[in-house]
Amino acid sequence: MLSYRGERGAKTRLTPGSSYALTRLVIPGEHELEVQAIARKYLGEKILTATVTVEDPKGPIADAEVTVVRSQTTAGTVTTVGTALTVGTMLTRDSEPALISLPPGEYSLKATAIGRGSAMIPLELTSADVHSKIELPLPGYVQGNVTDGTGHPLPAKIQFRGQGVEDPFFGPETKVFGVRNLQYTADSTFRVEVAPGVYDLIISRGNEYDADFRTIHVKRGETTRFTSALKRSVETSGWLSGELHSHASPSGDNTASQRGRVLNLLAEHIEFAPCTEHNRISSYTPPLTSLKVAHLMATCPGIELTGKPLMVSHQNAFPLEHHPHTQDGGGPTTDENPPVQIERLAMWDNGSDKLVQQNHPNLEQIWVDRDLDGRRDDGYSKMFGFMDVVEVHPPQGIFSERGEKVGPYLNAIFPWLRMLNTGYRIPAVVNTDAHYNFHGSGWLRNYIKSSTDDPAKIDVMEMVHEYEHGHVIMANGPYLGVSCQE
């Protein structure tokens, strides 16, 4: 006999041979106000619809946030009664009025738009033909163009820092071009709306270009224009900048846009980056093609096979065959036995030539302490036969004590050095494992030996083989090349 606790604590007793049906309604909607309206209709509640327009002197505003709160009216003044009475929010479209469906009653509408501040108006919903307008002032505008020292366009990252004014918030990390106080550009140009005031800008493209630091004064209703020429002061002839481990929303553990991930990689001057989403084969080719920058970054389909235990059974592999519209893009499944999982991945696609990377590992567990009891055993040492490279980030772990955590990771570089001393010659790499687009990629990178300096001419299998042979420089900034002459 089973006992089930249902709605609001009610108990249902299941006797042998009996059954109980529990129904859940899943409601899709563009925003939470729409979901609430559909639910109320389903429940038979009365709702009325108001048309709301958010405008500045130039017309309707796109992406203005409209918040609905219940209100109380005293002598004609609308006051909100705490955030607990917030009904919901939505974003406006380009020029379409917002339709808001609510039960009859008195509300307040608050509209907020970037660069324009906010305004609140009352909404008395007693009939279905209510039209409300929220007026906001004009913002200031910033329009920029980023080139290299010879005038050619560059993908770049532009960071805004307010002086006596709040940093602009262009959008959450689910957005593409505007992430918090950053603007990414793929084609060198951008135009944004900000509040009037003074801003410090940092315009950059990775660690091989000089950053441009400048201050701008933005006035309401006016456009501030500038051109930035980024000089490439670090030459890396014969070596390419690579990132082998990053993520976006297809990985299932974050909501960052994949186009935003690609923009982040481009703006940091990453020249080779396979796609490594969790437990599915995917590709960066569609966003690169749509942004018209496929010639600036080589890529290939790949995967991060993410099993358990956490610090043992995470491996990347590339290149792999991508099969769109199939389960997991045609990728392998995980296995509870780590040696079985990594072998399955290495042998995928009929044993094709590929790079298998062990991710952020507990190397001592794999090497000599399988059950982490502090006593030496054979670990998961069978995995070493299928590892081509191993992550040892963050590199500052070389200055830490054995077993100490460095940031979110166990110290991997210390046991890796010990393994080198005992004959395990597995090349090391550093990656960001970036899951978000706010400065996510770029702070760590690998320089890979290459027969070409042109990303459009990169041979992916050449990259695989150079990594396998250990022709890699791990870096968190520019590196020095030294030559001697008589």
Phi, psi and omega per residue, in radians:
M1 nan 2.337 -3.122
L2 -1.984 2.571 3.056
S3 -2.070 2.201 -3.127
Y4 -2.009 2.251 3.096
R5 -1.643 1.951 -3.036
G6 -1.672 -2.479 -3.046
E7 -1.050 2.296 3.039
R8 0.899 0.664 3.035
G9 1.464 -0.023 3.135
A10 -1.145 2.440 -3.115
K11 -1.783 2.477 3.054
T12 -2.172 2.182 -3.111
R13 -1.747 2.215 3.128
L14 -1.793 2.023 3.076
T15 -1.617 2.816 3.128
P16 -0.939 2.246 3.122
G17 1.564 -0.173 -3.130
S18 -1.614 2.978 -3.137
S19 -2.479 2.814 3.109
Y20 -2.511 2.276 -3.128
A21 -1.864 2.221 3.087
L22 -2.025 2.147 -3.079
T23 -1.899 2.332 3.044
R24 -2.108 2.348 3.137
L25 -1.740 2.109 3.098
V26 -1.782 2.100 -3.036
I27 -2.005 1.972 3.022
P28 -1.427 2.553 3.107
G29 -2.820 2.775 -3.125
E30 -1.244 -0.517 3.119
H31 -2.718 2.985 -3.000
E32 -1.164 -0.521 3.100
L33 -1.147 -0.663 3.109
E34 -1.176 -0.715 3.107
V35 -1.060 -0.767 3.124
Q36 -1.083 -0.713 -3.130
A37 -1.123 -0.736 3.123
I38 -1.112 -0.723 3.134
A39 -1.106 -0.712 -3.132
R40 -1.153 -0.679 3.072
K41 -1.070 -0.757 -3.130
Y42 -1.074 -0.616 -3.128
L43 -1.481 -0.030 3.101
G44 1.428 0.259 3.127
E45 -1.369 2.670 3.098
K46 -1.403 2.276 3.060
I47 -2.333 2.654 3.102
L48 -2.165 2.689 -3.063
T49 -2.012 2.305 3.070
A50 -1.975 2.519 3.057
T51 -1.736 2.164 -3.060
V52 -2.147 2.272 3.085
T53 -2.059 2.306 3.059
V54 -1.949 2.130 -3.026
E55 -2.348 2.710 2.826
D56 -2.065 -3.116 -3.085
P57 -1.039 -0.266 3.111
K58 -1.635 -0.129 3.112
G59 2.256 -2.867 -3.100
P60 -1.060 2.582 -3.101
I61 -1.883 2.254 3.049
A62 -1.482 2.577 3.049
D63 1.097 0.457 2.971
A64 -1.345 2.413 3.127
E65 -1.572 2.152 3.111
V66 -1.914 2.118 3.133
T67 -1.960 2.310 3.115
V68 -1.843 2.240 3.065
V69 -2.266 2.580 2.985
R70 -1.214 2.565 -3.049
S71 -2.385 2.825 2.996
Q72 -2.125 2.451 -3.074
T73 -1.865 2.196 3.101
T74 -2.247 2.009 3.126
A75 0.929 0.693 3.060
G76 1.394 0.007 -3.127
T77 -1.767 2.287 -3.137
V78 -1.561 2.194 3.068
T79 -2.229 2.467 3.097
T80 -1.543 2.607 -3.068
V81 -1.999 1.220 3.025
G82 1.361 2.736 -3.123
T83 -1.231 -0.317 3.140
A84 -1.111 -0.360 -3.132
L85 -1.681 0.187 3.052
T86 -1.156 2.232 -3.120
V87 -1.470 -0.769 -3.128
G88 2.956 3.071 -3.126
T89 -2.327 2.864 3.063
M90 -2.739 2.887 3.053
L91 -1.959 2.463 3.104
T92 -1.367 2.762 3.055
R93 -1.638 -3.038 -3.039
D94 -0.979 -1.060 -3.047
S95 -2.316 -0.006 -3.093
E96 -1.462 2.385 3.030
P97 -1.106 2.610 3.097
A98 -1.471 2.367 3.073
L99 -1.827 2.125 -3.090
I100 -2.127 2.103 -3.125
S101 -1.896 2.177 -3.046
L102 -2.520 2.813 2.985
P103 -1.141 2.672 3.099
P104 -0.960 2.499 3.121
G105 2.719 -3.042 -3.127
E106 -1.840 2.308 -3.082
Y107 -2.389 3.007 2.933
S108 -2.133 2.479 3.058
L109 -1.960 2.184 3.082
K110 -2.016 2.187 3.118
A111 -1.961 2.336 3.106
T112 -2.287 2.314 3.119
A113 -2.429 2.534 -3.059
I114 -1.018 2.288 3.108
G115 1.415 -0.068 -3.015
R116 -2.111 -0.100 -3.085
G117 1.316 -2.570 -3.087
S118 -2.522 2.821 3.076
A119 -2.589 2.650 -3.114
M120 -2.252 2.429 3.087
I121 -2.324 2.745 3.065
P122 -1.405 2.670 3.050
L123 -2.343 1.968 3.078
E124 -1.818 1.916 -3.019
L125 -1.763 1.680 3.124
T126 -2.107 -0.229 3.091
S127 -2.492 2.988 -3.068
A128 -1.506 -0.039 -3.081
D129 -1.979 0.985 3.134
V130 -1.772 2.256 3.114
H131 -2.122 2.167 -3.120
S132 -2.187 2.515 3.104
K133 -2.214 2.297 3.063
I134 -1.976 2.145 -3.076
E135 -1.851 2.324 3.119
L136 -2.191 2.737 3.122
P137 -1.333 2.943 3.070
L138 -1.216 2.603 2.992
P139 -1.515 -3.069 2.848
G140 -1.686 2.853 -3.110
Y141 -2.197 2.478 3.070
V142 -2.174 2.197 -3.127
Q143 -2.192 2.180 -3.069
G144 -2.304 2.835 3.093
N145 -2.453 2.225 -3.072
V146 -2.030 2.202 3.131
T147 -2.279 2.980 2.991
D148 -1.524 -3.028 -3.072
G149 -1.160 -0.228 -3.130
T150 -1.868 0.135 3.091
G151 1.599 0.020 3.116
H152 -1.395 2.516 -3.115
P153 -1.149 2.590 -3.126
L154 -2.298 2.398 2.831
P155 -1.105 2.517 -3.058
A156 -2.744 2.952 3.091
K157 -2.110 2.257 -3.135
I158 -2.076 2.071 -3.117
Q159 -1.829 2.288 3.127
F160 -1.828 2.245 3.044
R161 -2.238 2.071 -3.060
G162 -1.326 2.504 2.993
Q163 -1.868 1.806 -3.095
G164 1.300 0.125 3.081
V165 -2.426 2.600 -3.112
E166 -1.104 2.571 2.994
D167 -1.030 2.439 3.080
P168 -1.152 2.580 3.052
F169 -2.002 1.680 -3.060
F170 -1.322 -0.353 3.115
G171 2.774 2.871 3.095
P172 -1.282 3.138 -3.070
E173 -1.319 0.020 2.979
T174 -1.446 -0.248 -3.134
K175 -1.329 2.998 -3.037
V176 -1.800 -1.146 -3.035
F177 -1.537 -0.547 -3.120
G178 -1.962 2.012 -3.118
V179 -2.235 1.955 -3.066
R180 0.920 -2.084 -3.114
N181 -1.744 0.369 3.135
L182 -1.889 2.559 2.908
Q183 -2.125 2.236 3.031
Y184 -1.782 2.495 3.037
T185 -2.289 2.363 3.104
A186 -1.643 -0.449 -3.039
D187 -2.002 0.221 3.071
S188 1.560 -0.272 -3.078
T189 -1.917 2.646 3.038
F190 -2.787 2.730 3.072
R191 -2.534 2.202 -3.094
V192 -2.356 2.820 3.080
E193 -1.834 2.312 3.115
V194 -2.443 2.878 3.063
A195 -1.246 2.597 3.076
P196 -1.003 2.536 3.125
G197 2.627 -2.985 -3.111
V198 -1.857 2.324 -3.103
Y199 -2.288 2.444 2.923
D200 -1.608 2.269 3.115
L201 -1.914 2.476 2.968
I202 -2.124 1.972 -3.115
I203 -1.885 2.161 -2.995
S204 -2.556 2.839 2.983
R205 -2.582 1.348 3.089
G206 1.254 -2.926 -3.009
N207 -1.685 0.027 3.121
E208 -1.682 -0.170 3.121
Y209 -1.948 2.482 3.009
D210 -1.145 2.354 3.044
A211 -1.358 2.643 3.108
D212 -1.874 2.045 3.106
F213 -1.850 2.182 -3.135
R214 -2.638 2.808 3.129
T215 -2.040 2.341 3.128
I216 -2.167 2.666 3.091
H217 -2.002 2.067 -3.052
V218 -1.882 2.254 3.118
K219 -1.942 2.603 -3.105
R220 -1.081 2.290 3.094
G221 1.371 -0.037 -3.109
E222 -1.986 2.758 3.134
T223 -1.835 2.184 3.052
T224 -1.718 2.091 -3.076
R225 -1.938 2.565 3.030
F226 -2.715 2.745 3.010
T227 -2.136 2.327 -3.126
S228 -2.090 2.202 3.081
A229 -1.893 1.970 -3.102
L230 -1.637 2.047 -3.135
K231 -1.430 2.311 3.063
R232 -1.482 1.877 -3.037
S233 -1.817 -0.125 3.109
V234 -2.081 2.018 3.120
E235 -1.669 2.363 -3.114
T236 -2.237 0.820 -3.112
S237 -0.988 2.274 -3.138
G238 1.516 0.019 -3.129
W239 -2.404 2.460 3.134
L240 -2.030 2.613 -3.137
S241 -1.563 2.184 -3.059
G242 -2.297 2.619 3.050
E243 -2.288 2.117 -3.018
L244 -1.891 0.169 -3.031
H245 -2.748 1.755 3.091
S246 -2.674 2.897 -2.980
H247 -2.455 2.833 2.986
A248 -2.575 -2.926 -2.989
S249 -1.026 -0.528 3.086
P250 -1.026 -0.304 3.120
S251 -1.250 -0.336 3.057
G252 1.503 -0.117 -3.134
D253 -2.027 0.291 3.075
N254 -2.806 3.021 -3.099
T255 -2.133 0.361 -3.135
A256 -1.299 2.414 3.124
S257 -1.152 2.428 3.091
Q258 -1.212 -0.591 3.035
R259 -1.113 -0.667 3.081
G260 -1.130 -0.655 3.078
R261 -1.059 -0.773 3.138
V262 -1.133 -0.730 3.090
L263 -1.060 -0.722 3.105
N264 -1.060 -0.782 3.121
L265 -1.097 -0.773 -3.135
L266 -1.123 -0.771 -3.096
A267 -1.174 -0.360 3.078
E268 -1.656 0.119 3.093
H269 1.069 0.734 2.962
I270 -1.457 2.225 -3.027
E271 -1.772 -0.284 3.086
F272 -2.507 2.145 -3.120
A273 -2.632 1.850 3.008
P274 -1.223 2.756 3.096
C275 -1.535 2.177 -3.023
T276 -2.319 1.070 3.106
E277 -1.308 2.744 -3.131
H278 -1.153 2.188 2.903
N279 0.962 0.506 3.017
R280 -2.775 2.477 3.061
I281 -1.429 2.234 -3.119
S282 -2.479 -3.141 -3.026
S283 -2.525 2.482 3.014
Y284 -1.551 -0.031 -3.083
T285 -1.078 -0.776 3.141
P286 -1.013 -0.855 3.115
P287 -1.157 -0.626 3.094
L288 -1.090 -0.721 -3.137
T289 -1.181 -0.770 -3.113
S290 -1.145 -0.555 3.107
L291 -1.467 -0.091 3.111
K292 1.077 0.728 -3.120
V293 -2.326 0.399 -3.107
A294 -1.055 -0.433 -3.126
H295 -1.338 -0.144 -3.068
L296 -1.739 -0.232 -3.141
M297 -2.589 2.073 3.070
A298 -1.343 2.585 -3.120
T299 -2.677 3.064 3.048
C300 -2.856 2.770 3.076
P301 -1.189 2.525 3.101
G302 -2.744 -2.917 -3.096
I303 -2.740 2.675 2.782
E304 -1.945 1.957 3.098
L305 -1.457 1.981 -2.912
T306 -1.988 1.697 3.118
G307 -2.025 -2.754 -3.138
K308 -2.255 2.586 0.106
P309 -1.273 2.724 -2.946
L310 -0.965 -0.904 -3.013
M311 -1.548 0.275 3.125
V312 -2.174 -0.801 -2.947
S313 -1.786 0.807 2.980
H314 -2.097 2.017 3.128
Q315 -2.374 2.446 2.987
N316 -1.693 2.659 3.021
A317 -2.592 2.462 3.069
F318 -2.841 2.721 -0.148
P319 -1.380 2.663 3.087
L320 -2.252 2.789 3.104
E321 -1.394 2.166 3.131
H322 -1.635 2.197 3.114
H323 -2.032 1.553 -3.127
P324 -1.004 2.640 3.076
H325 1.141 0.375 2.992
T326 -2.095 2.860 -3.125
Q327 -0.992 2.171 3.102
D328 0.995 0.465 3.134
G329 1.124 0.326 -3.128
G330 1.543 0.282 -3.061
G331 -1.542 2.903 3.119
P332 -1.341 2.888 3.075
T333 -1.712 2.839 3.108
T334 -1.327 2.989 3.076
D335 -2.501 2.512 -3.131
E336 -1.213 -0.246 3.085
N337 -1.752 1.887 -3.045
P338 -0.954 -0.776 3.101
P339 -1.064 -0.632 3.101
V340 -1.151 -0.723 -3.115
Q341 -1.105 -0.840 -3.080
I342 -1.202 -0.592 3.073
E343 -1.152 -0.725 3.116
R344 -1.029 -0.757 -3.141
L345 -1.157 -0.773 -3.125
A346 -1.102 -0.572 -3.101
M347 -1.611 0.039 -3.091
W348 -1.129 2.795 -3.072
D349 0.971 0.823 3.074
N350 0.998 0.692 3.071
G351 1.236 0.492 -3.098
S352 -1.089 2.748 3.105
D353 -1.221 2.178 -3.076
K354 -2.735 2.908 3.038
L355 -1.751 2.244 3.056
V356 -1.939 2.134 -3.070
Q357 -2.025 2.196 3.034
Q358 -1.444 2.178 -3.019
N359 -1.667 2.432 3.047
H360 0.412 1.099 -2.958
P361 -1.532 2.735 2.799
N362 -1.507 1.566 -3.004
L363 -1.134 -0.606 -3.131
E364 -1.176 -0.571 3.078
Q365 -1.166 -0.741 3.121
I366 -1.183 -0.634 -2.997
W367 -1.428 -0.933 -2.944
V368 -2.468 0.104 -3.065
D369 -2.623 1.293 -3.047
R370 -0.980 -0.803 -3.047
D371 -1.698 0.142 3.055
L372 0.968 0.648 3.124
D373 -1.687 0.072 3.120
G374 1.458 -0.004 3.124
R375 -1.913 2.400 -3.031
R376 -1.162 2.317 2.986
D377 -2.479 -2.864 -3.089
D378 -1.557 0.103 3.101
G379 0.925 -2.519 2.999
Y380 -1.926 0.790 -2.956
S381 -1.100 -0.324 3.074
K382 -1.091 -0.337 3.141
M383 -1.172 -0.511 -3.052
F384 -1.045 -0.504 -3.133
G385 -1.176 -0.230 -3.114
F386 -2.005 -0.018 3.130
M387 -1.528 2.174 3.031
D388 -1.601 -0.674 3.079
V389 -2.496 2.824 3.134
V390 -2.357 2.424 3.089
E391 -1.316 2.372 3.075
V392 -2.203 0.310 -3.125
H393 -1.281 2.695 -0.028
P394 -1.429 2.543 -3.011
P395 -1.141 -0.374 3.130
Q396 -1.165 -0.100 3.058
G397 -1.080 -0.300 3.105
I398 -1.111 -0.364 3.138
F399 -1.706 0.084 -3.067
S400 -1.820 2.887 3.132
E401 -1.364 2.747 3.106
R402 -1.001 2.342 3.088
G403 1.413 -0.108 -3.110
E404 -1.352 2.459 3.056
K405 -1.355 2.433 3.088
V406 -2.063 1.806 -3.015
G407 1.158 -2.399 -3.113
P408 -1.417 -0.073 -3.002
Y409 -1.946 2.701 2.923
L410 -1.215 2.661 3.095
N411 -1.164 1.909 -3.130
A412 -1.721 -0.444 -3.042
I413 -1.248 -0.556 -3.132
F414 -1.139 -0.934 3.102
P415 -1.160 -0.500 3.084
W416 -1.075 -0.754 3.108
L417 -1.111 -0.677 3.089
R418 -1.120 -0.685 3.130
M419 -1.136 -0.664 3.081
L420 -1.021 -0.704 -3.125
N421 -1.160 -0.376 -3.124
T422 -1.814 0.164 3.018
G423 1.787 -0.005 3.088
Y424 -1.469 1.730 -3.044
R425 -1.698 1.277 3.108
I426 -1.830 2.046 -3.130
P427 -1.030 2.556 -3.128
A428 -1.831 2.665 3.066
V429 -2.416 2.799 2.998
V430 -2.154 2.418 3.114
N431 -2.447 2.927 -3.101
T432 -1.569 -0.417 -3.011
D433 0.941 0.641 -3.042
A434 -1.134 2.338 3.069
H435 -1.997 -0.212 -3.115
Y436 -2.318 2.798 -2.968
N437 -1.708 0.071 3.099
F438 -1.516 1.604 -3.066
H439 1.014 0.415 -3.027
G440 -1.128 -0.887 -3.119
S441 -1.615 2.729 2.945
G442 1.899 -0.437 -3.060
W443 -1.340 -0.313 2.921
L444 -2.226 2.596 3.107
R445 -2.804 2.851 3.048
N446 -1.974 2.396 2.951
Y447 -1.755 2.105 -3.047
I448 -1.893 2.362 3.083
K449 -1.077 2.377 -3.046
S450 -2.562 2.545 3.096
S451 -1.410 -0.129 3.110
T452 -2.389 2.591 3.033
D453 -1.766 0.083 -3.107
D454 -1.774 1.959 -3.128
P455 -0.975 -0.506 -3.136
A456 -1.190 -0.310 -3.090
K457 -1.896 0.164 -3.099
I458 -1.185 2.338 3.006
D459 -1.674 2.028 -3.071
V460 -1.027 -0.695 -3.124
M461 -1.202 -0.503 3.014
E462 -1.108 -0.727 3.088
M463 -1.054 -0.784 3.130
V464 -0.983 -0.835 -3.060
H465 -1.253 -0.594 3.099
E466 -1.170 -0.684 3.055
Y467 -1.097 -0.796 -3.119
E468 -1.035 -0.589 -3.127
H469 -1.512 0.022 3.078
G470 1.348 0.372 3.127
H471 -1.492 1.158 -2.991
V472 -2.376 2.411 2.976
I473 -1.982 2.099 3.093
M474 -1.508 2.326 -3.012
A475 -2.580 2.643 2.924
N476 -2.105 0.354 3.124
G477 -3.141 -2.955 3.106
P478 -1.110 2.654 3.081
Y479 -2.039 2.836 -3.079
L480 -1.780 2.356 2.990
G481 -1.855 2.300 -3.090
V482 -2.121 2.282 3.070
S483 -2.298 2.623 -3.102
C484 -2.111 2.398 3.084
Q485 -2.281 2.576 3.081
E486 -1.283 nan nan
